[in-house]
């Protein structure tokens, strides 16, 4: 029982040391964790990723519409040249 408890305590100690090291890595230049600014930047990043996906979808749809228009124009031109001959 005592060895299990010692093992468990060692695991918690390792986790705490790792979390403290990660916190030190995240701290800003003035020794403060950039909480609000970091949250805003992450939210902005998500907004930009969503906007990029939306724009990509819109560009793909526009590309398909242009291709269909080109096909229709080619058909009309072909039909007009055959009618003139």
GROMACS elastic network, one bead per residue, 0.5 to 0.9 nm:
[ bonds ]
;  ai    aj funct       b0    kb
    1     4     6  0.51728   500
    1     5     6  0.62629   500
    1     6     6  0.86603   500
    2     5     6  0.50697   500
    2     6     6  0.61193   500
    2     7     6  0.85407   500
    3     7     6  0.60548   500
    3     8     6  0.85314   500
    4     7     6  0.50289   500
    4     8     6  0.61315   500
    4     9     6  0.85967   500
    5     8     6  0.50187   500
    5     9     6  0.61090   500
    5    10     6  0.85583   500
    6     9     6  0.50823   500
    6    10     6  0.61427   500
    6    11     6  0.86525   500
    7    10     6  0.51017   500
    7    11     6  0.62997   500
    7    12     6  0.88177   500
    8    11     6  0.50986   500
    8    12     6  0.63896   500
    8    13     6  0.86959   500
    9    12     6  0.51506   500
    9    13     6  0.61706   500
    9    14     6  0.87056   500
   10    13     6  0.50242   500
   10    14     6  0.62326   500
   10    15     6  0.86485   500
   11    14     6  0.52059   500
   11    15     6  0.62774   500
   11    16     6  0.87038   500
   12    15     6  0.50543   500
   12    16     6  0.61520   500
   12    17     6  0.86305   500
   13    16     6  0.51061   500
   13    17     6  0.61753   500
   13    18     6  0.85667   500
   14    17     6  0.51659   500
   14    18     6  0.61213   500
   14    19     6  0.85974   500
   15    18     6  0.51035   500
   15    19     6  0.61345   500
   15    20     6  0.86108   500
   16    19     6  0.50692   500
   16    20     6  0.61112   500
   16    21     6  0.85691   500
   17    20     6  0.51199   500
   17    21     6  0.61816   500
   17    22     6  0.86532   500
   18    21     6  0.51073   500
   18    22     6  0.62258   500
   18    23     6  0.86213   500
   19    22     6  0.50678   500
   19    23     6  0.61185   500
   19    24     6  0.86543   500
   20    23     6  0.50022   500
   20    24     6  0.62262   500
   20    25     6  0.86615   500
   21    24     6  0.51420   500
   21    25     6  0.63125   500
   21    26     6  0.87935   500
   22    25     6  0.50327   500
   22    26     6  0.62977   500
   22    27     6  0.87924   500
   23    26     6  0.51029   500
   23    27     6  0.62340   500
   23    33     6  0.78786   500
   24    27     6  0.53049   500
   24    28     6  0.87275   500
   24    31     6  0.85017   500
   24    33     6  0.87196   500
   25    28     6  0.83683   500
   26    32     6  0.87739   500
   26    33     6  0.64734   500
   26    34     6  0.78760   500
   27    30     6  0.78518   500
   27    31     6  0.55632   500
   27    32     6  0.53827   500
   27    34     6  0.68209   500
   28    31     6  0.53705   500
   28    32     6  0.53098   500
   28    33     6  0.57174   500
   28    34     6  0.61583   500
   29    32     6  0.72030   500
   30    33     6  0.86735   500
   32    35     6  0.84006   500
   33    36     6  0.89727   500
   33    38     6  0.87681   500
   34    37     6  0.56941   500
   34    38     6  0.55492   500
   34    39     6  0.83529   500
   35    38     6  0.52790   500
   35    39     6  0.62024   500
   35    40     6  0.87093   500
   36    39     6  0.51144   500
   36    40     6  0.61761   500
   36    41     6  0.85932   500
   37    40     6  0.51004   500
   37    41     6  0.61150   500
   37    42     6  0.85991   500
   38    41     6  0.50994   500
   38    42     6  0.61432   500
   38    43     6  0.85710   500
   39    42     6  0.51881   500
   39    43     6  0.61667   500
   39    44     6  0.85890   500
   40    43     6  0.50886   500
   40    44     6  0.60826   500
   40    45     6  0.85316   500
   41    44     6  0.50133   500
   41    45     6  0.60755   500
   41    46     6  0.86427   500
   42    46     6  0.62694   500
   42    47     6  0.86387   500
   43    46     6  0.51295   500
   43    47     6  0.62271   500
   43    48     6  0.86714   500
   44    48     6  0.61251   500
   44    49     6  0.85569   500
   45    48     6  0.50999   500
   45    49     6  0.61408   500
   45    50     6  0.86283   500
   46    49     6  0.50662   500
   46    50     6  0.61941   500
   46    51     6  0.85500   500
   47    50     6  0.51738   500
   47    51     6  0.61142   500
   47    52     6  0.85470   500
   48    52     6  0.59774   500
   48    53     6  0.85465   500
   49    52     6  0.50222   500
   49    53     6  0.62321   500
   49    54     6  0.86374   500
   50    53     6  0.51277   500
   50    54     6  0.62031   500
   50    55     6  0.86184   500
   51    54     6  0.50211   500
   51    55     6  0.60654   500
   51    56     6  0.84661   500
   52    55     6  0.51007   500
   52    56     6  0.60191   500
   52    57     6  0.85691   500
   53    56     6  0.50648   500
   53    57     6  0.62315   500
   53    58     6  0.86550   500
   54    57     6  0.51610   500
   54    58     6  0.62363   500
   54    59     6  0.86759   500
   55    59     6  0.60647   500
   55    60     6  0.85386   500
   56    59     6  0.51314   500
   56    60     6  0.62007   500
   56    61     6  0.86705   500
   57    60     6  0.51466   500
   57    61     6  0.62703   500
   57    62     6  0.86436   500
   58    61     6  0.51075   500
   58    62     6  0.61166   500
   58    63     6  0.85369   500
   59    62     6  0.50080   500
   59    63     6  0.60255   500
   59    64     6  0.86142   500
   60    63     6  0.50488   500
   60    64     6  0.63079   500
   60    65     6  0.87239   500
   61    64     6  0.51296   500
   61    65     6  0.62787   500
   61    66     6  0.87259   500
   62    65     6  0.50142   500
   62    66     6  0.61803   500
   62    67     6  0.85849   500
   63    66     6  0.51675   500
   63    67     6  0.62200   500
   63    68     6  0.87117   500
   64    67     6  0.50749   500
   64    68     6  0.62443   500
   64    69     6  0.86636   500
   65    68     6  0.50967   500
   65    69     6  0.61935   500
   65    70     6  0.86224   500
   66    69     6  0.50066   500
   66    70     6  0.61245   500
   66    71     6  0.86102   500
   67    70     6  0.50686   500
   67    71     6  0.62568   500
   67    72     6  0.87015   500
   68    71     6  0.50771   500
   68    72     6  0.62549   500
   68    73     6  0.86643   500
   69    72     6  0.50443   500
   69    73     6  0.61097   500
   69    74     6  0.85135   500
   70    73     6  0.50797   500
   70    74     6  0.60720   500
   70    75     6  0.85409   500
   71    74     6  0.51031   500
   71    75     6  0.61788   500
   71    76     6  0.86967   500
   72    75     6  0.50197   500
   72    76     6  0.61853   500
   72    77     6  0.85551   500
   73    76     6  0.50833   500
   73    77     6  0.60262   500
   73    78     6  0.84153   500
   74    77     6  0.51012   500
   74    78     6  0.60044   500
   74    79     6  0.84713   500
   75    78     6  0.50782   500
   75    79     6  0.60317   500
   75    80     6  0.84994   500
   76    80     6  0.59766   500
   76    81     6  0.85886   500
   77    80     6  0.50098   500
   77    81     6  0.61632   500
   77    82     6  0.86144   500
   78    81     6  0.52818   500
   78    82     6  0.63117   500
   78    83     6  0.86565   500
   79    82     6  0.52489   500
   79    83     6  0.61726   500
   79    84     6  0.87298   500
   80    83     6  0.50690   500
   80    84     6  0.61937   500
   80    85     6  0.87217   500
   81    84     6  0.51838   500
   81    85     6  0.63264   500
   82    85     6  0.52553   500
